[in-house]
Amino acid sequence: MVPALTFSLLGCGGDDGGIRNGTVVGQVFSSLQGTSAVRSPLAGVTVVLQREAEPALIRTTLSDGNGQYVFSEIPLGTYVVGMAKEGFEPIDTQAGATANRTAVGDQIRVFVESKKTSLAPEATLRALQQQGDASVIFTLIDGVSGARVTHAAVTVGIITQTENQNGVYDVTVPIVRPTNSTPFTQIPSLDFNVQADGFTSISQFAGVDVAAGQTVRRTLVLTPLTNISVTGRIEYSRFQLVAPAKDAVRIQVLNLASATGTVAEDGTFTIINLPSSNSAVTRTIDVEFSHPDLISKIVRAISLPQAGSLTLPNMIILEPRTVDLMGRVKVVDAVTTNAQQVPNGPDDKVIIAETGQVASIINGNYFIPDVPTQQGAAAVGTGGLTLQFEARRPSDNVDFCENVPGIRPVSDGTSNAVFTVREIVLETACDAGASGAP
């Protein structure tokens, strides 16, 4: 029969009529390299070479580690190349456009000529979405304290995880191949959402790229809700004439720059933009109240509520900066007015009129601890402190009473600072009425 004879002639390896068989070589690539969308040579592909004309001829081989394949001793004619590998969209030998030789999913044709090596067009197999579980691990950090957040709900795709190990949430996500076996050229992207009581939620569309068998780790810093305010009242201790304006007191929440505080003229204060506590954590803050003329005071461990505002039950008492005041006093002599005597009576004393502080005069010396300083803006335009002296002249037991105004103690900023008053000479007897002697 002629067809059989023709096949025999075309299929032999001899030189009958000068016709010899040819060779077909080619290379196949993958659309993925690991889990990345990078083309790479693909090994282990079943490559089918099928003759279009009769009689039918089909040869198969496998691609090597470089994605290359070879068909030797192939009779002359036009052939279609097909390819298949588990997990990839096959290239069919039965359909496709002849002109589109390198298109994925279309036919690849090659013409075998006598005694020549025919190079088949390169082919790229598109990976089908792999099926299996992927692991997405989130570590959640409190944006204020830096502590781990252990009471969140983390959703990846349709899977929600609340269990965690010290703020580390491991979400196992099933990656399922679509029913229509739709191929892809990149890693699937999944939506994720993080919600935690007391924090602003985080949602991101297509925010996690993960493939089956892969583990992806992400660290997220959660922003606490800052809807809490704290109110209270400031009062002064041991102030009368030189109390600084209360609205000049500065409020600072330590280690929390976002919070701000203001003080009204009547001493009421409000601190806003504070982070709320939540079902897992009670937040506390330390607040410093300061003024150049005042001793700074830190109120520690103020517990914040989960919502609304907090009014501190106790007033914040601020005290002035103080110095130890000391000085020396004499009384005018009864005979010689330019001479003085040193008072040393048991009732000799000095009183600060504005504060009520009292000290004894011993051998002409007096010492008053913790006297409010008269420096800074608060003391501008005031008369300072008034010292009220009561002392007995030793020579004739005459009592002297005299007020000395305008005393302005200042501090050098050191602890236990001492301010020394100029020497005072009393000249006015008590029965003559106290007079000022600056």
Long-range contacts (C-beta under 8 A, 24 or more apart in sequence): 3-54, 3-55, 4-55, 6-55, 7-55, 7-75, 10-75, 10-76, 10-77, 11-57, 11-75, 13-73, 18-114, 19-76, 19-114, 20-114, 20-115, 21-72, 21-73, 21-74, 21-75, 21-76, 21-112, 21-114, 22-74, 22-75, 22-76, 22-112, 22-113, 22-114, 22-115, 22-116, 22-117, 22-118, 23-70, 23-71, 23-72, 23-73, 23-74, 23-112, 23-116, 23-117, 23-118, 24-49, 24-70, 24-71, 24-74, 24-79, 24-81, 24-110, 24-112, 24-117, 24-118, 24-120, 25-68, 25-69, 25-70, 25-71, 25-117, 25-118, 25-119, 25-120, 26-68, 26-69, 26-81, 26-108, 26-110, 26-119, 26-120, 26-121, 26-122, 26-123, 27-63, 27-66, 27-67, 27-68, 27-69, 27-122, 27-123, 28-63, 28-67, 28-69, 28-83, 28-122, 28-123, 28-124, 28-125, 29-67, 29-122, 29-123, 29-124, 29-125, 30-67, 30-88, 30-124, 30-125, 30-127, 31-104, 31-124, 31-125, 31-126, 31-127, 31-183, 31-185, 32-127, 32-185, 35-187, 35-211, 35-214, 36-187, 37-185, 37-186, 37-187, 39-124, 41-65, 41-66, 41-67, 41-68, 42-67, 42-85, 42-88, 42-125, 43-67, 44-85, 45-69, 45-83, 45-84, 45-85, 45-88, 45-125, 46-83, 46-84, 46-85, 47-81, 47-82, 47-83, 48-81, 48-82, 48-83, 48-84, 48-93, 49-74, 49-79, 49-80, 49-81, 50-79, 50-80, 50-81, 50-82, 50-93, 51-75, 51-77, 51-78, 51-79, 52-77, 52-78, 52-79, 52-80, 52-109, 53-77, 53-78, 74-112, 75-112, 76-112, 76-113, 76-114, 77-111, 77-112, 78-109, 78-110, 78-111, 78-112, 79-109, 79-110, 79-111, 79-112, 80-107, 80-108, 80-109, 81-107, 81-108, 81-109, 81-110, 81-120, 81-123, 82-107, 82-108, 83-108, 83-123, 83-125, 85-125, 87-127, 87-128, 87-130, 88-125, 88-126, 88-127, 88-128, 88-183, 89-125, 89-126, 89-127, 89-128, 89-181, 89-183, 90-125, 91-123, 91-125, 126-183, 126-184, 126-185, 127-183, 127-184, 127-185, 128-177, 128-181, 128-183, 128-184, 129-175, 129-176, 129-177, 129-178, 129-182, 129-183, 129-184, 129-188, 129-212, 130-175, 130-177, 130-211, 130-212, 130-213, 131-175, 131-176, 131-177, 131-212, 132-174, 132-175, 132-212, 132-213, 133-172, 133-173, 133-174, 133-175, 133-212, 133-213, 134-172, 134-173, 134-174, 134-175, 134-210, 134-211, 134-212, 134-213, 134-214, 134-215, 134-216, 135-170, 135-171, 135-172, 135-173, 135-210, 135-214, 135-215, 135-216, 136-170, 136-171, 136-173, 136-190, 136-192, 136-208, 136-210, 136-215, 136-216, 136-218, 137-168, 137-169, 137-170, 137-171, 137-215, 137-216, 137-217, 137-218, 138-168, 138-169, 138-171, 138-192, 138-194, 138-217, 138-218, 138-219, 138-220, 139-167, 139-168, 139-169, 139-217, 139-218, 139-219, 139-220, 140-164, 140-167, 140-169, 140-194, 140-196, 140-220, 140-222, 141-167, 141-219, 141-220, 141-221, 141-222, 142-199, 142-221, 142-222, 142-224, 142-281, 143-221, 143-222, 143-223, 143-224, 144-224, 144-256, 144-275, 144-283, 145-281, 145-283, 147-281, 149-196, 149-199, 149-222, 149-280, 150-280, 151-196, 151-197, 151-278, 151-279, 151-280, 152-194, 152-195, 152-196, 152-199, 152-222, 153-194, 153-195, 153-196, 154-192, 154-193, 154-194, 155-191, 155-192, 155-193, 155-194, 156-190, 156-191, 156-192, 156-208, 157-190, 157-191, 157-192, 173-210, 175-210, 175-211, 175-212, 187-211, 187-214, 194-220, 194-222, 196-222, 196-278, 197-278, 197-279, 197-280, 197-306, 198-224, 198-225, 198-275, 198-276, 198-277, 198-278, 198-279, 198-281, 198-306, 199-223, 199-224, 199-225, 199-278, 200-224, 200-225, 224-275, 224-276, 224-283, 225-275, 225-276, 226-258, 226-259, 226-273, 226-274, 226-275, 226-276, 227-276, 227-307, 228-274, 228-275, 228-276, 228-304, 228-305, 228-307, 228-308, 228-309, 228-310, 229-270, 229-271, 229-272, 229-274, 229-309, 229-310, 230-270, 230-271, 230-274, 230-285, 230-287, 230-302, 230-304, 230-309, 230-310, 230-311, 230-312, 231-268, 231-269, 231-270, 231-271, 231-309, 231-310, 231-311, 231-312, 232-268, 232-269, 232-311, 232-312, 232-314, 232-315, 232-316, 233-267, 233-268, 233-269, 233-312, 233-315, 233-316, 234-263, 234-267, 234-268, 234-269, 234-289, 234-315, 234-316, 234-318, 235-267, 235-315, 235-316, 235-317, 235-318, 236-317, 236-318, 236-319, 236-320, 237-317, 237-318, 237-319, 238-319, 238-320, 238-355, 238-372, 239-320, 239-372, 240-354, 240-355, 241-354, 241-382, 241-383, 242-320, 242-354, 242-372, 242-374, 242-378, 242-379, 242-382, 243-378, 244-291, 244-293, 244-294, 244-376, 244-377, 244-378, 245-378, 248-291, 248-377, 249-289, 249-290, 249-291, 249-294, 249-318, 250-289, 250-290, 250-291, 251-287, 251-288, 251-289, 252-287, 252-288, 252-290, 253-285, 253-286, 253-287, 254-285, 254-286, 254-287, 254-288, 254-298, 255-286, 256-285, 259-285, 261-287, 269-316, 274-304, 275-304, 276-304, 276-305, 276-306, 276-307, 277-303, 277-304, 277-305, 277-306, 278-306, 279-306, 289-316, 289-318, 291-318, 292-376, 292-377, 293-320, 293-321, 293-373, 293-375, 293-376, 293-377, 293-378, 293-379, 294-318, 294-319, 294-320, 294-321, 295-319, 295-320, 295-321, 295-322, 320-372, 320-373, 321-372, 321-373, 321-375, 321-411, 322-369, 322-370, 322-371, 322-372, 322-373, 322-411, 323-371, 323-373, 323-409, 323-410, 323-411, 323-417, 323-418, 323-419, 324-367, 324-368, 324-369, 324-370, 324-371, 324-416, 324-417, 324-418, 324-419, 325-352, 325-367, 325-368, 325-369, 325-371, 325-407, 325-409, 325-418, 325-419, 325-421, 326-365, 326-366, 326-367, 326-368, 326-418, 326-419, 326-420, 326-421, 327-365, 327-366, 327-420, 327-421, 327-422, 327-423, 327-424, 328-364, 328-365, 328-366, 328-423, 328-424, 329-361, 329-364, 329-366, 329-389, 329-391, 329-423, 329-424, 329-425, 329-426, 330-364, 330-423, 330-424, 330-425, 330-426, 331-391, 331-392, 331-393, 331-400, 331-425, 331-426, 331-427, 332-393, 332-425, 332-426, 332-427, 333-395, 334-393, 334-395, 334-396, 334-398, 340-425, 341-393, 341-394, 341-395, 342-394, 343-391, 343-392, 343-393, 343-394, 343-400, 343-426, 344-394, 345-391, 345-392, 345-394, 347-390, 347-392, 348-390, 348-391, 348-392, 349-389, 349-390, 349-391, 350-387, 350-388, 350-389, 350-390, 351-387, 351-388, 351-390, 352-385, 352-386, 352-387, 352-388, 353-385, 353-386, 353-387, 353-388, 353-403, 354-385, 354-386, 355-385, 361-389, 361-391, 371-409, 371-419, 372-409, 373-409, 373-410, 373-411, 373-419, 374-407, 374-408, 374-409, 374-410, 375-408, 375-409, 375-410, 375-411, 379-408, 384-408, 385-409, 387-421, 387-424, 388-434, 389-424, 389-426, 390-430, 391-426, 398-429, 399-429, 399-430, 399-431, 400-426, 400-427, 400-428, 400-429, 400-430, 401-428, 401-429, 401-430, 401-433, 401-434, 402-426, 402-427, 402-428, 402-434, 402-435, 402-436, 402-437, 403-434, 403-435, 403-436, 403-437, 404-436, 404-437, 404-438, 405-436, 405-438, 406-438
